[in-house]
Amino acid sequence: MEMEKRFQVFVSSTYEDLKEERQEVMHALLELNCMPSGMELFPAANADQWSVIKSVIDDCDYYLVIIGGRYGSLGPEGQSYTEMEYRYAVESDKPCLAFIHVDPESLSVRKTEKTEAGKQKLEDFRAMVKQRLCKTWDKPADLGSVVSRSLVRLMRNEPATGWVRADMVPDEGATKEIVRLRQRVEELEALLEKAASHAPEGSEEFAQGADLYEIFYTSSYGLKGAVGEPVAISWNDLFALIAPLMIDEADERAIKSAIGDEIRQLVAAGSVFAFVPTQQSFGPIIVQFRVLGFIIKSEKKRSLKDWGTYWTLTPYGDSVMTRLLAIRKKPVK
């Protein structure tokens, strides 16, 4: 069962002047299954409490700031705690969203800065925030929908770790089993990679490559089913002949037909109706390519009426075929 994640969002702002706006934002976050977090009620007045604020921001998945008409109470360095929180979130590479009031001058006097110094600090803060991703807002009722749309887009573009219920987290035994299975998957993937580029152990003992193999055949020339003189063909040439048929899969009739056509070319008997390798010659061909790790029997499901035997390339057989048939660059003179 897929674990449902919830994301924790730090909401930063001044408090007294933005109570209604914060309420709208909190509702929007809860509707998105997010956990709002903020320190607006925390009497941040010393370094230890600032450390707590930073740790809360660290634990959150996303950070958003709401800026109205007030700059806010100042910290030890002369910056407001809202600006300190914003700067810390940005420096920590926390995914951030900012929502700035479109026209602070239109706000009531009780919601704006009273001093020229405070107004200047607010203006400087707004200018800094505008250099990054931000949205504007006008009325508290509009702010919730703006936050929802922006946060959904941010979560899609910058997925965070999130939080899950404790009872959804695997216990120690399940965790160990997951680790064991992952290790096993890595081992099997390594074996598959090796199988794609290396011959099976011990296969060097068997005929292959330029070694010749004599194929006996029957033909429709003269007496029906007459056995002709055997033709010799190297294992490489033989595999290069039939391998393309088995890129997906091929039944034994198609493989025999391809070998018969090659025999026709070798004996220069273009007018003969058909050549077919004898079963005594064909059987060892299949066995040899299985021993060399080139082919395996296809396990694809087919109709009950289909009694044919189908063969397909192994990853190693596919790499051998590629080396045999790929067109090489001509040497530069």
C-alpha positions as CSV (number, residue, x, y, z in Angstrom):
1,M,0.0,0.0,0.0
2,E,1.4,3.4,-1.0
3,M,2.1,5.6,2.0
4,E,0.3,8.9,2.1
5,K,2.7,11.8,2.7
6,R,1.9,15.0,4.4
7,F,4.0,18.1,4.1
8,Q,4.9,20.5,6.8
9,V,4.8,24.2,5.8
10,F,6.4,27.0,7.8
11,V,4.2,30.2,7.7
12,S,6.1,33.3,8.4
13,S,4.6,36.8,8.8
14,T,3.9,39.6,11.3
15,Y,1.0,38.5,13.5
16,E,-1.3,41.2,14.8
17,D,-2.0,42.9,11.5
18,L,-2.4,39.6,9.5
19,K,-4.5,37.4,11.7
20,E,-7.3,37.1,9.1
21,E,-4.9,36.5,6.3
22,R,-3.1,33.8,8.3
23,Q,-6.4,32.1,9.0
24,E,-7.1,31.9,5.3
25,V,-3.7,30.5,4.6
26,M,-4.0,27.9,7.4
27,H,-7.3,26.7,6.0
28,A,-5.8,26.4,2.5
29,L,-2.8,24.4,3.8
30,L,-5.1,22.0,5.8
31,E,-7.2,21.5,2.7
32,L,-4.0,20.4,0.9
33,N,-3.3,17.9,3.7
34,C,-0.4,20.0,4.8
35,M,0.7,20.7,8.4
36,P,1.0,24.5,9.1
37,S,3.9,25.5,11.3
38,G,4.9,29.0,12.5
39,M,6.4,30.8,15.4
40,E,4.2,33.9,15.4
41,L,3.1,33.2,19.0
42,F,6.6,32.5,20.2
43,P,8.1,35.4,22.1
44,A,11.3,35.3,20.1
45,A,13.6,37.5,22.2
46,N,16.9,35.8,22.6
47,A,19.4,33.6,20.8
48,D,18.1,30.4,22.2
49,Q,14.6,31.0,20.9
50,W,16.0,31.9,17.5
51,S,17.7,28.5,17.5
52,V,14.4,26.9,18.1
53,I,12.8,28.9,15.2
54,K,15.6,27.7,12.9
55,S,15.2,24.1,13.9
56,V,11.5,24.3,13.1
57,I,12.2,25.7,9.7
58,D,14.8,22.9,9.1
59,D,12.1,20.3,9.9
60,C,9.6,21.8,7.5
61,D,9.3,20.8,3.8
62,Y,8.3,24.2,2.5
63,Y,8.4,27.8,3.6
64,L,6.1,30.7,2.8
65,V,6.0,34.3,3.9
66,I,3.1,36.7,3.9
67,I,4.1,40.4,3.8
68,G,1.5,43.1,4.5
69,G,2.1,46.6,5.8
70,R,4.3,46.0,8.8
71,Y,7.9,45.1,9.0
72,G,7.6,43.5,12.4
73,S,9.5,43.4,15.7
74,L,13.3,43.6,15.4
75,G,15.8,41.0,16.4
76,P,19.3,41.5,17.8
77,E,20.8,42.4,14.4
78,G,18.2,45.1,13.6
79,Q,16.2,42.9,11.2
80,S,12.7,41.8,11.8
81,Y,12.1,38.2,12.8
82,T,10.1,37.7,9.6
83,E,13.0,38.8,7.5
84,M,15.4,36.7,9.5
85,E,13.2,33.7,9.0
86,Y,13.0,34.4,5.2
87,R,16.7,34.9,4.9
88,Y,17.4,31.7,6.8
89,A,15.0,29.6,4.7
90,V,16.6,30.9,1.4
91,E,20.1,30.3,2.7
92,S,19.1,26.7,3.7
93,D,17.8,26.1,0.1
94,K,14.3,25.5,1.5
95,P,11.6,25.7,-1.3
96,C,10.1,29.1,-0.7
97,L,7.0,31.0,-1.6
98,A,6.3,34.7,-0.9
99,F,3.0,36.6,-0.9
100,I,3.3,40.4,-1.0
101,H,0.4,42.8,-0.6
102,V,-0.2,44.5,-3.9
103,D,-0.6,48.1,-2.3
104,P,0.5,48.5,1.3
105,E,-0.5,52.2,1.2
106,S,-4.2,51.2,0.9
107,L,-4.1,49.4,4.2
108,S,-5.5,51.0,7.3
109,V,-3.1,53.0,9.5
110,R,-3.2,50.4,12.3
111,K,-1.8,47.7,9.9
112,T,1.1,49.8,8.6
113,E,4.5,51.0,9.9
114,K,4.3,54.2,11.8
115,T,7.9,55.4,11.5
116,E,9.9,56.3,8.4
117,A,12.6,53.9,9.4
118,G,10.1,51.1,9.6
119,K,8.6,52.0,6.3
120,Q,12.0,52.0,4.7
121,K,13.0,48.6,6.2
122,L,9.7,47.2,4.9
123,E,10.3,48.6,1.4
124,D,13.8,47.1,1.3
125,F,12.5,43.7,2.5
126,R,9.8,43.7,-0.2
127,A,12.4,44.6,-2.9
128,M,14.6,41.7,-1.7
129,V,11.7,39.2,-1.8
130,K,10.6,40.3,-5.2
131,Q,13.9,39.0,-6.6
132,R,12.7,35.5,-6.1
133,L,9.4,33.6,-6.7
134,C,6.5,35.7,-5.3
135,K,2.8,36.4,-5.8
136,T,0.8,39.5,-4.9
137,W,-2.5,39.6,-2.9
138,D,-5.1,42.2,-2.1
139,K,-7.9,40.8,0.1
140,P,-7.6,38.0,2.8
141,A,-10.3,36.0,1.0
142,D,-8.1,35.9,-2.2
143,L,-4.9,34.9,-0.4
144,G,-6.0,31.4,0.4
145,S,-6.7,30.4,-3.2
146,V,-3.4,32.1,-4.4
147,V,-1.5,30.1,-1.8
148,S,-3.2,26.8,-2.8
149,R,-2.4,27.2,-6.5
150,S,1.2,28.3,-5.8
151,L,1.9,25.5,-3.3
152,V,0.5,22.7,-5.5
153,R,2.8,23.9,-8.4
154,L,5.8,24.1,-6.0
155,M,5.2,20.6,-4.7
156,R,5.0,19.3,-8.2
157,N,8.2,21.1,-9.3
158,E,10.2,20.5,-6.1
159,P,9.0,17.3,-4.4
160,A,9.9,17.2,-0.7
161,T,10.5,14.3,1.7
162,G,7.3,14.8,3.6
163,W,5.9,12.9,6.7
164,V,4.0,9.7,7.1
165,R,2.0,8.2,10.0
166,A,4.2,6.1,12.3
167,D,2.1,3.0,11.8
168,M,2.8,3.2,8.1
169,V,6.5,3.1,8.5
170,P,8.0,-0.5,8.1
171,D,9.2,-2.0,11.3
172,E,12.8,-3.1,11.8
173,G,12.2,-6.6,10.5
174,A,10.5,-5.3,7.3
175,T,13.3,-2.8,6.8
176,K,16.0,-5.5,7.0
177,E,14.0,-7.6,4.5
178,I,13.7,-4.6,2.1
179,V,17.5,-4.1,2.4
180,R,18.1,-7.8,1.8
181,L,15.8,-7.8,-1.3
182,R,17.5,-4.7,-2.7
183,Q,20.9,-6.3,-2.3
184,R,19.6,-9.4,-4.1
185,V,18.2,-7.3,-6.9
186,E,21.6,-5.6,-7.3
187,E,23.2,-9.1,-7.4
188,L,20.8,-10.3,-10.1
189,E,21.2,-7.2,-12.1
190,A,25.0,-7.7,-12.0
191,L,24.6,-11.3,-13.1
192,L,22.3,-10.2,-16.0
193,E,24.9,-7.6,-17.1
194,K,27.6,-10.2,-17.0
195,A,25.4,-12.7,-18.9
196,A,25.0,-10.1,-21.7
197,S,28.7,-9.7,-22.3
198,H,30.4,-13.0,-21.2
199,A,30.2,-16.5,-22.4
200,P,29.0,-19.2,-20.0
201,E,31.7,-20.7,-17.8
202,G,33.2,-23.8,-19.5
203,S,31.8,-22.9,-23.0
204,E,35.4,-22.5,-24.3
205,E,35.6,-26.4,-24.4
206,F,33.0,-26.6,-27.3
207,A,33.3,-26.0,-31.0
208,Q,32.5,-22.4,-32.0
209,G,33.7,-19.4,-34.0
210,A,35.6,-20.4,-37.1
211,D,35.4,-24.2,-36.3
212,L,33.6,-26.0,-39.2
213,Y,30.4,-28.1,-38.9
214,E,29.2,-30.5,-41.5
215,I,25.5,-30.4,-42.3
216,F,23.8,-33.3,-44.0
217,Y,20.6,-32.5,-45.9
218,T,17.8,-33.8,-48.0
219,S,16.6,-32.3,-51.3
220,S,13.8,-32.6,-53.7
221,Y,16.3,-32.9,-56.6
222,G,16.2,-36.4,-58.2
223,L,14.9,-39.0,-55.9
224,K,12.6,-37.6,-53.2
225,G,14.4,-37.2,-50.0
226,A,17.8,-37.9,-51.4
227,V,20.7,-37.1,-49.0
228,G,23.4,-35.0,-50.6
229,E,27.0,-34.6,-49.8
230,P,27.5,-32.7,-46.5
231,V,28.4,-29.0,-46.6
232,A,30.8,-27.4,-44.1
233,I,30.0,-24.1,-42.5
234,S,31.6,-22.3,-39.6
235,W,29.7,-21.9,-36.4
236,N,30.0,-18.1,-36.7
237,D,28.5,-18.1,-40.2
238,L,25.8,-20.5,-39.1
239,F,24.8,-18.3,-36.1
240,A,25.0,-15.1,-38.2
241,L,22.6,-16.8,-40.6
242,I,19.8,-17.7,-38.1
243,A,20.3,-15.2,-35.2
244,P,18.3,-12.4,-36.8
245,L,15.3,-14.7,-36.9
246,M,15.5,-15.0,-33.1
247,I,15.7,-11.4,-32.1
248,D,12.1,-11.9,-31.1
249,E,11.6,-15.6,-31.5
250,A,11.6,-18.2,-34.3
251,D,10.2,-21.7,-34.6
252,E,12.3,-24.6,-35.8
253,R,10.7,-24.7,-39.2
254,A,11.9,-21.1,-39.9
255,I,15.4,-21.9,-38.7
256,K,15.6,-25.0,-40.8
257,S,14.3,-23.1,-43.9
258,A,17.0,-20.5,-43.5
259,I,19.7,-23.2,-43.2
260,G,18.3,-24.9,-46.3
261,D,18.4,-21.7,-48.3
262,E,22.1,-21.3,-47.3
263,I,22.8,-24.9,-48.4
264,R,21.2,-24.1,-51.8
265,Q,23.7,-21.2,-52.2
266,L,26.7,-23.4,-51.1
267,V,25.9,-26.2,-53.6
268,A,24.9,-23.7,-56.4
269,A,21.7,-25.5,-57.1
270,G,19.4,-22.6,-57.7
271,S,16.8,-24.7,-59.6
272,V,16.3,-27.2,-56.9
273,F,13.0,-26.9,-55.2
274,A,14.0,-27.3,-51.5
275,F,16.8,-28.2,-49.2
276,V,16.3,-29.3,-45.6
277,P,19.0,-30.2,-43.1
278,T,18.4,-33.6,-41.6
279,Q,17.3,-33.8,-38.0
280,Q,20.5,-35.6,-37.2
281,S,22.4,-32.4,-38.3
282,F,19.9,-29.8,-37.1
283,G,19.5,-31.1,-33.6
284,P,23.2,-30.6,-32.7
285,I,23.0,-27.1,-34.0
286,I,20.4,-26.1,-31.5
287,V,22.2,-28.0,-28.7
288,Q,25.5,-26.3,-29.6
289,F,24.1,-22.8,-29.5
290,R,22.4,-23.5,-26.2
291,V,25.7,-24.7,-24.7
292,L,27.4,-21.6,-26.0
293,G,24.8,-19.5,-24.3
294,F,23.5,-18.0,-27.5
295,I,19.8,-19.1,-27.4
296,I,17.1,-20.3,-25.0
297,K,13.7,-21.8,-25.6
298,S,11.0,-19.1,-25.8
299,E,8.5,-19.2,-23.0
300,K,5.9,-17.0,-24.7
301,K,2.3,-18.3,-24.3
302,R,0.6,-19.3,-27.6
303,S,-2.5,-21.2,-28.6
304,L,-2.9,-24.8,-27.5
305,K,-3.0,-25.9,-31.2
306,D,0.6,-24.6,-31.7
307,W,2.9,-27.5,-31.1
308,G,6.0,-25.8,-32.5
309,T,9.2,-25.3,-30.6
310,Y,10.4,-21.7,-30.5
311,W,13.9,-20.3,-29.8
312,T,15.0,-16.8,-28.9
313,L,18.4,-15.0,-28.3
314,T,19.9,-14.6,-24.9
315,P,21.4,-11.2,-24.0
316,Y,24.8,-12.7,-24.7
317,G,23.6,-14.2,-28.0
318,D,22.3,-10.8,-29.0
319,S,25.7,-9.2,-28.3
320,V,27.4,-12.0,-30.3
321,M,25.0,-11.5,-33.2
322,T,25.7,-7.7,-33.1
323,R,29.4,-8.2,-33.2
324,L,29.1,-10.6,-36.2
325,L,26.7,-8.6,-38.3
326,A,27.4,-5.0,-37.5
327,I,29.0,-3.1,-40.3
328,R,32.5,-2.0,-39.4
329,K,34.2,1.2,-40.6
330,K,36.5,0.9,-43.5
331,P,40.1,1.4,-42.7
332,V,41.5,4.8,-43.7
333,K,44.2,4.5,-46.3
